């Protein structure tokens, strides 16, 4: 999950970046409204956290433009402006949520998880595909009830695939959503992470039970096990 | 003393009665008094004039031909009879006059009552729009100051009153809005450093692998944020200062300027800016020194901060008419025309990014203007974009 933070307070932006980073999110920081728009237009973020008092361009304007350019990008406004008019205007201009500073970091992360659940088919707090179960809150993955120990990147890749089971996800898309701007990542290192993920899942390339490589296209999390898995759990 | 008692009496008499009844009673009373006056006048006039008129008109019939009167034994009317008839005539006149008086007085009272009733109806109609206005005004609350009476009626006194009231509402709404904005801005400025502290703290607390260096960074963040809160609170208290808290003492303006120039020397050197005090004289005035130093510090600080690299700041003190002028001229980027009218507003920032990096609260110029205002003076500013700005403090000499 990749998050864009548009915030001009350096102390705040750094804390958010660090905090969300520890939670496994890939984070980019923009310190002005224009920079935020630029990054928002170029990359496919899973979420934008937007301050309102920004230099160069007001946050509400940024919100409006981001929304018209990226209709599906969830936007969370995080600001010290607490007036009712601002809150109403922010949400009406296309923001998905509005949180007033000072806030509790736990609340922010809970809201982020809630927003990220919205574009899933079901809105259960945990992702379940077959006998795989992923809890974004505690950042744990179970395979048939047994907890797996994954690195941040493996977790990120698996989370992204589990959000779209059965769909082919390209390497570029994985890079977009799991790594931030500062990291120059190549498809080779994606393969390394996929490989170690396969090893931990006990999967094989020749006879895949979980992760299927679609040559020249990307990766697919096999969904047919979903049905069987759901039947067994029900 | 007597006058006050009289006015007390007046207010006691006039206040408890509604306007409608006061108009009715006053008009009724006035009608009655005028009517009575008229009655007395006509009565007096008739009592003077009528007997004479009657004497001349009636006397031939009152002295009948002696031959025609069978009761008269003699052909000469006796003087006593004459007296008697004139006496009875006087009585008749008297009765007639009395009746006339009675009728006129009753008439006057009747018409006065009718008049008062008419006045009541007319006044009621005239006052109705006032009552309507009253209802409209009663509905306006602090939360609904955007409402206007916008009374639709011919341009009479009531329309003028309603329009004036609407104008007052405009001003009130402006003032409320400004106050609200100020509070919101102040809250925003306070919340930002508080939020910085809380978020940094919670992120480090939530990270089990946080190192000692992380905590050192955290303490630095706290240091910065606390300084911001302290500065803001200090600035807000300065803005709340009233005239009573000013302590005047004679001070030399050039001396304060030199002190301030020394204090800002480091910043000026960083930006390679030459700050010059042109005035050689000593202008001594009665001022609150700590507060007034703050004004000059803010202005000179701005002149350096928003200058170009290698620019200059020229400061002069001039004696002009009723005022002492302190001019602070810079060679900076200038202030855009559309921002000029607002630069003394609280939290107004010409350029968000620029002011934020300077660490200012956005209150410097408001504070300067407020303190100069407390000294009965004012600040004005001329500025041209790309050339520079000149701030002039005007201080009255007395």
Interface residues (C-beta under 8 A of the other chain):
Chain A: X8 X9 X11 X12 X14 X15 X16 X18 X19 X22 X32 X53 X54 X55 X56 X80 X81 X82 X83 X100 X101 X102 X103 X104 X105 X106
Chain B: X184 X187 X188 X189 X191 X192 X194 X195 X196 X197 X198 X199 X200 X202 X203 X206 X207 X221 X224 X225 X351 X352 X353 X354 X356
